[in-house]
Amino acid sequence: MDNEEKGVSVAEIFKVIFRRVWWVVGVTVACLLAFVLVIQFWYNRENQTYSVNYTIYFPGIETGTYPDGTPFRYSNVVSGEALKSVAASDELLSDLDVDGMVRADDIHISPLTVTSDSGVETVVDRSYTLSVKVKYFKSGEQAVAFLRAVTEYPLTRAKEIISGTASEGYIDIYNGAGTFEDKIQALADQRDYLVEAYDDMISSVSAEYVVDGRTLSDYRLKVSATFSADDEDYLLSRLSTGNYVLDYERFSETAGAQLSSFTQQKANNQARIEALRKERDDALAAGNAVSVESFNAIIARLVNANVDIEQEMAEINGKLEWIESAGRDEDIAAFTAELDACRDALVGQIEVFKAVSEKYYDAMCDITYSNNTISPEGGINIILAAAIGAVLGFIIVSVIICIVDMPGYLKRRNAAQSGECLPGREDEEQNEEEPDEEREK
């Protein structure tokens, strides 16, 4: 029983382990660093996400449309097309693999919800959560720039639509019109377009909303006065009394055919009138009951039609006479100059409208973030990872040291306790295993 091995105490285990203290420190630190690196540069990058909660507004979002009427869907913000546009807008984002994000479904957007005390979830109006996997970014700066650019994409697009809106479309029609009548109509349409656009702004805010020191009502009134309904009527009256023709060569070529057509229509109507009168009179003379009023109504319509035809023919003939007059070129130049002056005034109002609308949309568009700090979420905390790595390293090196050194330690301890002397061991090491009482003797 004297040689029976005794159990090993915890103190003895630590004594064996810390005889190789530098091995313990070295392996523990190495495992700590290795574990931190693996967690930080692989595990966390694969599992952490950047997320941001925000609320967005631009005119039209209530009805789900952009300013040009195209539909707005929040899910389109993370479409491949939108993300490519965002990446191309900033050199810092040019190397992002946005196609990979979409293919791997590593970018998400969803309506923000809140839960009431009763457990009912409610969607927050115009509020969303955007999240992207960390692994796509080189730095936190790049991630923040990307998330903010994606969340602001609808605002950017809305403003681009406003700045690129073809608000001068009717001016293009004016410049290409072949008749004075069409030119006047194009000017009127351009005026109405601008007035209606200001009305839309006013309906969203108020007539007293101020842009650059003037109210929207002021801008609207200025457009109406630039080419008023009275101006339109005046020009049409000048045109009808002056018999002006813009393209008189083409008019001369078609006038003959028009006059022949009108002459034939008038003759046909006259023949029909005479036939109806005879039919009516014969029926009355024979004592047949007929509806005189119906005959008279048809005859009256045909008579009025012939009056209109005669007026049309008179206008054509009047214009032909004007074409043959000596002052036609001067008349065209003078009338065209009047119209061009109205056009130029409206072009000036178009430029004013563009500036006002852009500033109006800049002021109306808004995005609010629930938190100004965007940091990775999920994964394993670095401090925790360091602690786990240190513990694992210590356990590994301790097990190895115990496997290597514990058998020798037990032999020496047992030999010392039985009074044996093991060859090849230093006295100091043996003495460390002797009881304190033996050392003192």
ZAKOLFI-637315 format. One record per residue (C-alpha): x, y, z; residue in three letters. Coordinates in steps of 0.05 Angstrom, whole numbers, plus 5000, padded with zeros to 4 digits. Example, Ala and Ser with C-alpha at 12.3 -4.5 7.8 and 13.67 -1.06 7.14 Angstrom:
BEGIN
524649105156ALA 527349795143SER 
//
This chain:
BEGIN
500050005000MET 506050465009ASP 507150504934ASN 499950644917GLU 499351284876GLU 495451834908LYS 490652284870GLY 492852944838VAL 490353594869SER 488454214830VAL 494354574861ALA 499054034834GLU 496054084765ILE 497254834763PHE 504254724792LYS 505854274733VAL 502654744683ILE 506055374707PHE 512955054708ARG 512455214633ARG 509555904644VAL 512456194580TRP 509355634539TRP 502755784573VAL 503256524559VAL 505556424487GLY 500455914466VAL 494856284502THR 496556944467VAL 497256594400ALA 490456264407CYS 487356924430LEU 490057284369LEU 488256724321ALA 481156684348PHE 480157434345VAL 482657454273LEU 478156884252VAL 472057194285ILE 473457894260GLN 475557754188PHE 471457134173TRP 465756964220TYR 463457674233ASN 464057894161ARG 459757304141GLU 454557404195ASN 454358134215GLN 450058654180THR 449659404175TYR 442559644188SER 439060314187VAL 431960534204ASN 429461154169TYR 423261554148THR 422861854079ILE 418262364045TYR 417762693977PHE 411662993941PRO 407962413910GLY 409961873958ILE 402961883989GLU 400061633923THR 406061193908GLY 408661583848THR 414761993828TYR 413762703801PRO 413162433729ASP 407661943748GLY 411961313748THR 410460843807PRO 414660863870PHE 415660183905ARG 420260143964TYR 422659453942SER 425559753878ASN 430560123921VAL 434659483927VAL 433759263855SER 439959133814GLY 438659743770GLU 437960213830ALA 444159933866LEU 448360013803LYS 446160733797SER 448060853870VAL 454860523862ALA 456260933800ALA 454561583835SER 460561563883ASP 467661353870GLU 468061073941LEU 462760563922LEU 465260383852SER 468259713871ASP 462259443909LEU 459458773884ASP 452259003880VAL 450458423833ASP 453057943886GLY 448758273939MET 442558183898VAL 444157473876ARG 445757243947ALA 439757613976ASP 444557974024ASP 441058644020ILE 434058744047HIS 429059304056ILE 422459244094SER 417259704124PRO 418659904196LEU 413659624246THR 412159764318VAL 408759304368THR 403459574415SER 402459364486ASP 397158874463SER 402158544416GLY 399258824351VAL 404359014298GLU 403259664260THR 407059904199VAL 410060594208VAL 408061044150ASP 413861174101ARG 418860854148SER 423460284128TYR 429259854152THR 435159724105LEU 440459204121SER 446658944083VAL 451758404100LYS 458358684126VAL 462558244080LYS 461558694019TYR 465059304049PHE 472359484058LYS 470959964114SER 465660254158GLY 466160914119GLU 464460554054GLN 458560194087ALA 455660834116VAL 456361194048ALA 452960614013PHE 447060544061LEU 445761294061ARG 446061323985ALA 441160733979VAL 436261034028THR 436661713993GLU 435761403923TYR 428261573918PRO 429762293936LEU 435462333886THR 431162033831ARG 425262503847ALA 429863113843LYS 432962863778GLU 425962783748ILE 424163483768ILE 430563793740SER 429863393675GLY 422463493665THR 421063753595ALA 416964353618SER 418464713552GLU 415064183509GLY 409864653480TYR 415365143460ILE 418264593416ASP 411264503386ILE 410965253374TYR 417765263339ASN 415664703292GLY 408464933279ALA 406565053206GLY 400765533218THR 399766153260PHE 393665823292GLU 397965243317ASP 403165723343LYS 398066103384ILE 395065463411GLN 402065213431ALA 403265863470LEU 396565783505ALA 398065053522ASP 404965253550GLN 401765783594ARG 396465283619ASP 401864763634TYR 405665243679LEU 399465493714VAL 397264783729GLU 404164603754ALA 403965183804TYR 396964973824ASP 399564273840ASP 404964583886MET 399865033919ILE 395264443932SER 400964103970SER 402764694014VAL 399265364005SER 398865953957ALA 403066344008GLU 408865854008TYR 415166263995VAL 420866093948VAL 426466603939ASP 422367153972GLY 416067063930ARG 409866653941THR 407466103895LEU 401266523882SER 405767093856ASP 409366613808TYR 402766343783ARG 399867043770LEU 406167243733LYS 405366663685VAL 398066823673SER 399867543657ALA 405667363612THR 400867073560PHE 393767193584SER 387266953554ALA 386267673528ASP 392967633493ASP 390866983461GLU 384167273437ASP 387567893410TYR 392467503368LEU 386967053341LEU 382867663323SER 388967973288ARG 389967333251LEU 382767283226SER 382268013204THR 389068033173GLY 388367383134ASN 395567213151TYR 398366553127VAL 405066293153LEU 406565793096ASP 403066153039TYR 406265732985GLU 403365103013ARG 396765463026PHE 396365682954SER 397564962931GLU 391764682973THR 386965272968ALA 384265072900GLY 382464372922ALA 379164642985GLN 374965142946LEU 372764592897SER 370864142956SER 366964692990PHE 363464872925THR 361264152915GLN 358864102987GLN 354864742980LYS 351664502915ALA 349863832946ASN 346764183007ASN 342864652961GLN 340164072920ALA 338063722984ARG 334664353009ILE 330564422945GLU 328663692946ALA 326263733018LEU 322164363004ARG 318764032944LYS 317363402984GLU 314363813040ARG 310164252994ASP 307563662952ASP 305463283014ALA 301763883041LEU 298364012974ALA 295963292971ALA 292963353040GLY 297762853072ASN 299362943145ALA 306763103151VAL 311363393204SER 312864083177VAL 317564213235GLU 322063623220SER 322663843147PHE 324164553168ASN 329364323219ALA 333263933167ILE 332764493117ILE 335264993170ALA 341264563186ARG 343164513113LEU 342265273103VAL 346865403164ASN 351964913136ALA 352065293071ASN 353065943109VAL 359065643145ASP 361765393079ILE 361066083048GLU 364966373107GLN 370465863099GLU 370866013025MET 370966753039ALA 376866663087GLU 380666253036ILE 379366762981ASN 381367323028GLY 387866973045LYS 389266852971LEU 388167592958GLU 392967753016TRP 398167272987ILE 397967652922GLU 398768322958SER 405368682959ALA 405968743035GLY 405068013054ARG 412367903075ASP 412268513120GLU 405668283151ASP 408467593165ILE 414767883195ALA 410968353240ALA 405967833264PHE 411367303274THR 415367803316ALA 409267903361GLU 408567153371LEU 415967063382ASP 415867603436ALA 410467213472CYS 414466573464ARG 420766893492ASP 416867153552ALA 414166463566LEU 421166163559VAL 423366633614GLY 417666393658GLN 419665673644ILE 426665813671GLU 423566133733VAL 418965533741PHE 424765043737LYS 428565423792ALA 422365473835VAL 420464743827SER 427464493843GLU 427964903906LYS 420864713925TYR 422563973919TYR 429164063956ASP 425264364013ALA 419663854011MET 424063234005CYS 426362964072ASP 429662354103ILE 430462234178THR 434761694209TYR 432961384275SER 440361354293ASN 445961754263ASN 451061204280THR 451160604234ILE 455260014262SER 455559264251PRO 450258844285GLU 450358104302GLY 456457644302GLY 461057574363ILE 463758154403ASN 471358234397ILE 472458264473ILE 468457624481LEU 472257314423ALA 478857494457ALA 476457184523ALA 474256544488ILE 480856504449GLY 484856604513ALA 480956064550VAL 481555574492LEU 488955714486GLY 490055614560PHE 486054964560ILE 489854694499ILE 496854854526VAL 494954604595SER 492553934568VAL 498853854527ILE 503454034585ILE 499653554631CYS 500153004580ILE 507653114572VAL 509853294643ASP 504752984691MET 507352264687PRO 514452484706GLY 511852924760TYR 507852364791LEU 513751894790LYS 518252394824ARG 512952574875ARG 511651854893ASN 519051684895ALA 520352274942ALA 514752054987GLN 517551344990SER 524751585002GLY 527351354935GLU 532251754894CYS 530951814820LEU 537251864777PRO 538152464732GLY 534052944772ARG 536653564807GLU 536453604882ASP 532554244878GLU 527053924838GLU 526753334886GLN 526753784946ASN 520754154917GLU 516853514924GLU 519053364996GLU 514653555055PRO 516654195090ASP 518553825153GLU 523653395116GLU 526854015085ARG 527654335152GLU 531353715180LYS 
//
